[in-house]
Amino acid sequence: MEITRAAPEREGERSEEPERWEPVCHLAELPLERGAAALVAGRQVALFRLDDGAVVAVCQRDPYSGAYVVARGIVGSRAGRPTVASPMYKHVFDLRTGECVETHGGEARPLRTYATRVIDGVVHIARAVTA
């Protein structure tokens, strides 16, 4: 599929064009409760398959360090919310909303999130940023 316009760069900005879905990988290729990195429409994305079967996608770039390492983070939960702890400074992010739930006393910087869906065993990510 040819992509003519990348997803918005600024936090919270929404694309004016309809969502387009990009196939990324087979669901079976995603390890349970671990991250995997993918390049989607020119962006590095971190994918996670949760123990409840859900697939979530967030920006691979750690907003605190600027390093593209989020997929290497430790998956866990806080108050029943699935999370990932960045391997750089150990900030903890809600995987569904991108909210930073453990800031270590600093400014809260969210991760961008992407809508996902699974069709016939193939994981797709929406081009439009959802948060």
N, C-alpha and C positions, 0 to 999 in steps of 0.2 A: 504494500500500500504506500503510495506517495504522500508525503506530508509537506504541505506548503507553508504552514505557519506553526511555530513552536508554541507551547503552552505559555501563559503569562509568567513574567519573572518576579513581579512584586507580590509580597505576602498578601493574601486575601483577594487578589484581583481575579476576576472571572473572565473567561473567554466569551466573546459575543457569538462565536459560531457554535453550532451544535456539537455535543460531545462526539468524539470519534474514538473508537476502541481499537487498541493495538494488541494483537496477539503477542504474548511474551514467551511462554513456555508451557509445557504440559504440567498439570497439577502434580503428577507423580514425581516430577523432577525437583519439587520443592521439599526440602527436609522439614519434618514436623518440629515446630518450636525453635527453628533456626532461621537466620536470614540468608538471602541470596541477592546479589546485585545484578541489575540489568540496565541496558541502555535503551531507553524508550524515547523516540522523537528527539534525540540529541541530549536527553537528560539522564543522569544516573539516578536510578530508583532502587530502593531496598524493598524486597518482597518478603513477607513472612506468612507461613501457613500455621495457623494457631491450632491448639489441641481441640477446639470445638469445630474444626473444619473450615473456618473462615480464612480467606486470604486478604491480607491488607498490604497496602503499598504506601511508602513514605519517601521523602527525598533522601537520597544516600548521603547528602552533605550534612555534617554535624554543624548546627548553627553557632556553636561556641568556638570550635577550633578551626572550622573551615575545611576540615579533612573529609574526604569521601569514604567514611568508615562505618556508617550506621548498620549496614547488613552484618557486620562483624560483632555487633553488640550482644549483650546477654538478654534473652527474652525472659520475662517474668510477669508479675501482676502486682498491682497496688489497688487495694479496696475492690477487688473483682474486675479491674480494668487491665487488659493486656498491655504490657509495657516492654520497652527495650531500653537498656542502659548503654549509653554510648561508650565505646572502648577508650575514648580519649580522656575525658574529664569526669566520666561516670554520671552525667546528667541523665535523668530518666524521663522518657517520653511515653505518653499514651499512644498506642499504635492505631487506635481508631480515630482520634481527633488531632493528633500531633502536638497536643498540649504538653509543655514541660511540667512534670509533676514533682520533680526534685531538682531545684535550682541551686542548691548549696548556698543559699543566701543571696544569690545574684539575680539579675534581671531574667525574667522568663522569656525565652525565645522558642517559639514553636517550630516543629517540623512541618513542611508542606505535606499534605496527604493527597492521595489519588484514589478515585473510585476504582473498584475492581469487580470483575465478574468471571465466572467459570462457565464455559459453554463446551459441551462434549469433551470434557477433560482438559480443555485449554484455558489457561489464565489470560485474561485481557485486562489492560489498564486504560482508563480514559485519558485522553490527551489533556483535558481541562483540569486545572488544579482545583481541588475541592476545599482546601483550607490553607 
